[in-house]
Amino acid sequence: MLQQYVYTRLLITPSAEAIAMNAIRREKPPRGVVMALSVTEKQFAAMECLVGEYHSEILDTSERLVMF
């Protein structure tokens, strides 16, 4: 598995991205691995969202008899 935590940040210009990457390089943890990936707005817009079947244990009906 590649990820444990995912953080995102919207950066409008390439210069803002360079500043953010320099800050990450300066403040990276002494142990572990930090990976960064830059994605353009067009690439982000083409992202496909895959979601499994939704399941909720919240009862949101007006029925009075509930059996488990």
C-alpha positions in Angstrom: 0.0 0.0 0.0 1.4 3.4 -1.0 -0.6 5.8 1.2 -1.3 6.1 4.9 -2.4 9.8 4.9 -3.3 12.0 1.9 -3.1 15.8 2.2 -4.1 18.1 -0.6 -3.4 21.7 -1.3 -4.7 23.9 -4.2 -2.0 26.0 -5.7 -2.9 28.4 -8.5 0.4 29.2 -10.1 3.7 27.2 -10.7 5.5 29.7 -8.5 3.1 29.0 -5.6 3.8 25.3 -6.1 7.6 25.9 -6.0 7.2 27.8 -2.7 5.0 25.1 -1.2 7.5 22.3 -2.3 10.4 24.2 -0.8 8.5 24.5 2.5 7.8 20.8 2.5 11.4 20.0 1.8 12.5 22.2 4.7 9.9 20.8 7.2 9.9 17.1 6.2 10.0 14.7 9.1 13.3 13.1 10.1 11.9 9.6 9.5 9.5 8.3 7.0 8.7 9.1 3.4 6.9 12.1 2.0 5.8 11.9 -1.7 4.4 14.9 -3.7 2.5 14.8 -6.9 1.5 17.8 -9.0 -1.7 17.5 -11.0 -3.0 20.1 -13.4 -6.6 21.3 -13.3 -7.4 19.4 -16.5 -6.0 16.2 -15.0 -7.9 16.7 -11.8 -11.1 17.3 -13.8 -10.6 14.0 -15.6 -10.4 12.1 -12.3 -12.8 9.2 -12.0 -14.4 8.6 -8.7 -15.0 4.9 -7.8 -17.4 4.3 -5.0 -18.7 1.0 -3.7 -22.3 0.3 -2.6 -23.5 2.7 0.0 -24.5 1.1 3.4 -25.8 3.0 6.4 -27.0 1.8 9.7 -29.0 5.0 10.2 -32.7 4.2 10.0 -34.4 7.0 8.1 -37.8 5.6 7.3 -41.2 6.3 8.9 -41.8 2.6 9.6 -42.5 1.8 13.3 -41.4 -1.8 13.3 -37.7 -2.4 13.1 -36.4 -6.0 13.3 -32.7 -6.9 13.5 
